[in-house]
Amino acid sequence: MKRKLGCMTMAILMGLSLAACGASKTPAAADTPAAGKETTAAAATTPAEAAPADTGTMANKDKPLVWFNRQPSSSATGQLDMTALNYNKDTYYVGFDANQGAELQGTMVKDYIEKNIDTIDRNGDGTIGYVLAIGDIGHNDSIARTRGVRKALGTAVDKDGNINSEPVGTNTDGTASAVQDGTLEVNGKTYVVRELASQEMKNSAGATWDAATAGNGIGTWSSSFGDQIDIVVSNNDGMGMSMFNAWSKDNKVPTFGYDANSDAVAAIAEGYGGTISQHADVQAYLTLRVLRNALDGVDINTGIATADTAGNVLSDDVYVYREDERSYYALNVAVTADNYKDYMDSTMVYAPVSNQLDEATSPVKKVWLNIYNSSDNFLGSTYQPLLQKYDKLLNLDVDYIGGDGQTESNITNRLGNPSQYDAFAINMVKTDNAASYTSLLDQ
């Protein structure tokens, strides 16, 4: 399968950066893995012979819980909220390897510039200028993507031991303190690389990752310094496509996003520069699979690192588990003009985990699951459709709750009777607010 080969190749290429994250084990793994390696080998956290959880009599605070897409953490420092991640013995996080994906996005942009150096400098001033749409200045994934682009393009500056991820506003003269001018030497010629402008795309109501705001933003930037913009970069495809449709496409300025949404992948044929697949198919499966396993009282890695009775299993080139973070991370793949046809349908379930479970051994259970913003492009058009396919395969009756993207109360107010559910999957508005949900389960 072309798609799987692409994943394997990228996983190998990123091996060194993953190793830097430290050793990982499956939950309660008895053996220590080789130094510096991630592992997804199965090891029991719940004895395989344990009885399925009787969630009908179980206290809400003891029911399986998965945080997904937004990892409990400090929006100021990025430090993980280990209290939330260890809420009970059946609590996990499911997301993707943000740092690996961020490096891929930055490298993808840099490779494109080098490959197209003869035409990329639109006004011939020797400076490769880019603008950057930032999703949420307090979101770990957004921070990582901003850092990844700046690192690859040489525009990064240090702040407290990390790459500064603050927006610069406008920086056409190269004097902003949050970035510096980078240099890129291609074919014996040295070019300046400059972040001309960047801002958080937050609308007037407070919703972040806002596509409409990004579309307006590129209008403002292009009217002020249009011919200096050689590259458009976005923290996600929702904002990226808004800028592409509003300006970049007509002006033939390559635009790079993140998420591999179907419309963005299709737009590569029309000049969209590229995007990153965060393996939403694997993430959506893991989101519900860890709940299914906890509900069935089986090894948490059933159907993940080890095959279940239906034959579902994931290979270790598409995800990693980090025990110290209680987190499963899907790996990322760059989607460009070279391979985009393999990623045209973002809502197709991942073939190795597409087999129906037997209801006799995995009876129907009820799950409460929320999406932080019902208007979010990636979660609404890609993630939720995948969840709705997997919930049937895993015999889960899921109530999907859509938030307004602004306040936790818009979501938590609809968790008035948690006792009617067997498990919970939570996607917070803000990564700091895990307690807003666990406090309801504690009652």
N, C-alpha and C positions, 0 to 999 in steps of 0.2 A: 504494500500500500504506500503510495507516494507520500501521503500525509504522515504515516508513521515513520518512514525513512527520514523525512524532514525533521521530525522530533528527535530521532536518534542522533542525527548529525549535530543538531544544535545542542543537545544534551552533552555530547562529547566535547564540543567546542567550549561549553561553559563549565566543564568539569572543575577547572582550577578555581573559578570564582565561587562555585558552590562549596568546594572544599574549604575555602576560607571561612565559611560560616560555622565550621566546627563539626564534630562528630554528631550523628543523629542515630537514634534507635527507634524501633517501634515501641509502643507502650510496654513498659516493664520487661524489656528484652534482657535476657540473662547475660548474654555475651557482649563484650565491648567490641564495636566494629573497629576495623583498621583505622589508624589515626587519620583525621581529616576527611573522612568519607561520610556521605549521607547514606542511609540505608533504608530500605522499605521492606526488609525481611519480616515475615510475620512472627509475632510472639504474643502469647495470650496475656491480656489484661483481665479478661473475664474468662473463667474456665469454660472450655468448649462444652462441657456437659452441664453447665449451669442452666437452671430453668429460665424461660423467658420472663422478663420483668412483668409483674402484676401491677401495671400502672393504674388500674382501677382503684386500688387501695393505697397506692404510693403517694406520699406527700409531694406537692408540686416542686418543692426545692430539691427533690431527689430524682426527678424525671430527666431523661436525656435532653441535652441542650447543645446546639451547635450555633456558634457565631459564624457568620459568613460575610465575605466581601469587605466588611469593615472590621478590622481587628481591634479588639479592646486595647486602647493605648492612650497615652497623653498626646493631645493635639499640639502641645507646646514643645515637648521633648522627643516624642516618638516612643518613649519607654512603654513596654507592654504592661497591661493591667493583668498581672498574674492572679490576682484575686478572682477576677472574672473568668480567666481561662482555666482556673481550678475550682470553679463554683461547686461542682460535685464530681464524682468519679466518672461520670459519663458526659463530661463537657469537653468540647473540642472547638477549634477554629478551622475553617476551610477557606482558602483563598488561593493566591498564586505567589510565586517567588518574585516579589516586587523589585528587588535589586537586580536579579538576573534579567528580568524583563526591561528594566530601565536601561541597563547597559546595552541590551539588544537594540532598543529604540535609538539611543545615541549613536551606536555603531552603524545602524541602518542609514541614518541621516548623513553621517560622515562618508560612508561608502558611496552614497549617491552623489555627493558633492565631488568627490575625487573622480568618479566615473564620468561625470558630466561637466568637468571643469571648463571645457572650451565654450560652453554655452550658459553656465550657471550664473555668471556675473552679468546681470542684465544691463547695467549702465556702464560697465567697463571701468569702474573706479578702483579695482583691485581689492575691494572689500566685499566679502560674502556676508550679507546682512540677513538675519533671521528674526522673526517675531515669534513669541511663545505664549500660548494660551494656557494658563494655570487653572486647574480645576478647583482645588480647595487647599488653601495654604496650611490648613491644619490636618490634612489627610495624609497618612503615611505613604500611600501609593502615589499621590500627586507629588509629594515631596521627592520621592525616589525618582520619578520620571523627570522632574526638573533637574535634579542633580545629574542623572544619567546623560541628558543632552548636553549640559554644560561641561561635564567631564570629557565627553567624547570630542567636543568642539573646541576645547581648550579655553573656554570662557569662565571656568569655575574659579571661585576664590574661597578661601577657608574662613569658616566662622565657628569658633568653639570646637574645633576638631573635625567638623564636617563641612561638606560643600554648602555654601550659602544657597538656600532655595527661595529667598524672598523675591517678589516681583520687583522690577526696576522702574516701572512706569515707562518713561521714554528715555532712550539712551543713544540718540543719533550721533552725539559727539564723543561717545566712548568714555564718559567720566563717571558713570554710575559706580557706587562702591560695592554693590552686591555681585557684580560681575567684572570681568576684565576682557580686553580684546585678546582673542586667541590668534594663533598663526597656523597656517596649513601650507605645506610645501608640496606641490604637485608638478611633475615634469620640469623640475628645476626652477620653478617660479614660486615665490612666497606670497601668499594671500593673507590678508587680515580677515578674521572671523569676528563679527560683532553682533551681540544681542541688541537689536535696535529698540525693542519694546517688549514688555511682558506685563500681564496683569492677571489677578484672580478673576475668573468669570462668575461673578455673583450678581444675581439680579436684585432689584429694589426690594423684593420681599424677603431676601436673605438666602434664597436657594443657590447653591454652588453648582459647579460643573454645568453652567447654564449655556445651552447652545445658542439661544437668541442673543445673549449678551456677547458671545464670541463673534457672531455675525455682525453685530453692530461695531464691535471692537476693530475688526479688520477693515470696516468701512472708514473708521476714524484714522487708523494707521495709514491706510493706502492713500487717503486724501492728503495726509501730511507729508509722507515720504515714500510714496508708492514705488518709484523706480529704484529705490535702495533696497527693497525687500526681494531677496532672492530665494528664500526658503520660509515656509510657514510650518511651525511645529505646534502640536497640541497634546495635552495630557490625555485626551481621549478622542475617539472618533466622532462622538456627538458634536463636540465643539469644532473638531477638525472639518467635518463635512459642512457645517454651517458656514465656516470661513471659505471653504472650497467653492461652495455654491454661490456665495455672495460676491466673491472676487477672484480667488485664486485660479479657478478653472478657466475663466475668460481671459485671464492675463498669463496663463500658462506658467504659473508659479507652483512648483511641487509642494504638496502639503502632506505632512506625516502625522498620523494619529496613533491610537492605541485601542485595542479591543477586538479588531477584526469583525466588526459588525458587517452584515451582508451588504448594506449600501456602500460602505467604505471599500470593501473588497472589490465590488463591481466597479467602483469609480476609478480603480487603478488603471483600468483600460482607457480611461478618459483623462489621465494625467495625475491622479492622486498618487503621491509618491510611495506610500507604503503604510503599513500598520503592524501591530503586534497581536498575534493570537495568544491570549492567556489561557488557552484550553478551557473555555467555558464549559465544554461538554464534559470534561473530567471534573471540573469544579462542581457543577450541578449534581453530578452523580455522587461525588464524595459528600456533598452537603446532606443528601438524604440517606446515603449508605451508612454513615456512622450512626445515624439515628436508628436505622433498621437493625443494625447489628446489636446495639445496646438494648433495643426492645426485644430482640430474640434471645438475648443472653448468650451470644456466641462471641468468639474471638473478634475483637474490634477490627481486625484486618481481613476478615472473611469477605471475599469478593473484591478485595483491594490488593493486598500482596499475595494472598492465597486464593485459589479458585473456590467459589461456592458450588453447591450441588448443581446449579444451572450452567456452570462454566464461566461465570463472570470473573474477570481478573484484570488488574492493571499492571503493565510492565513498568519497570523502574526508570524508564526514559521519559515518562510523562508526569511524574510527581515525586515529591520527597516528603518525608515526615520528620519533624524536629521535635523530639520528645520533650526537651526542656521548655518548649513553647506550646506544647499540646496542640500543635498545628500541622495540618496537611496543606501542602503547597503544590499546585499544578505548575509545570514548567511552561515557558513561553517559546514561541516560534515567530521569526520575522516573516511577514507576508509582503512580498514585493511583486514586481512585474514578472519575475522568474517563476513564481509558484502560486500566484493568486487563484488560479482556476481550481486548485485543490481545496479552496476555502470559501467557495461561493455560498454555501448554505451553512450559516452559523448556528442553525437550530437542529442540526442532525446529531442524533445521539452517537456516542463513541462506540463503534462496533464491538470491541472486546467486552463491553459491559452492557449489552443490549438484550440480554436474555431474561425472560419472565421468571420471577420467583414463584415457587409453589405456595399457594395460600394455606395449605395444610400445615406447613412448617413455619411460614411467615404470614400469620393472619393479619387482616386489615387493622391498622392502627390509625388514630387521628392525630394530625400534626398541625400546630399553629405556626405559620411562617409569614414574615412580613418583608416587604420591599420598601426601603427607606423613602423612595420617591417614585410614585406611580408614573411619573413622566420621564424618568431616567432612561436614556436611549439604550444603553447596554443592558441594563437589568430588565427593562421592559420588552425589548425586541429580541434579545438573545438568551439571557439567563432564565427568565421565568418560563418561556416556551420549552426550554430544555428540562427544567424542573417538572413541568406538567407532563412531559413524556416519561421521565424517570419515576414519578410518583406511582404511575400505573404499573410499571415493571416491578416496582418494589412493594406493591400492595399497601400504599400509604394514602390515606384520605386527607388531603392537605387543604386547609383554609388559607387562601392567599390574601394578605392585607396590604393595601397600598397606602403609603404615607404621602405627606405633602412636600417632603424634602427640606422642611424648615424646623419643625418642632417634634420632639419625642412624644409629647402628649397626644399629638394627632394619631399616633400609633398605639401608645400604651393605653389610651382610653378605650381601645377596642380589645384589650386583654382583660376584660372584667371578670371572666370566669375560667381561669386556667385549669380548673379541675376537670373540665370536659375534654381536655386534650391529654394525649399520652406522651408527647414530646414537643419541643419547641426549636424553631430555627429563626434566628434574629439577625437583622441587618439594620444597625443603628443609623440614625441621622448623623450623630457626632460620635467619634470613637471614644470620647471620654465618658459616655453616658450609660455604661453597662448597668450601673446600679439602678437606673430607672426601670429596668426590666426585672432584674433579680429581686428587687424589693417587692415586686408583685408576686413573685413565686415564693418568697419567704413567708407570706401571710398565711 
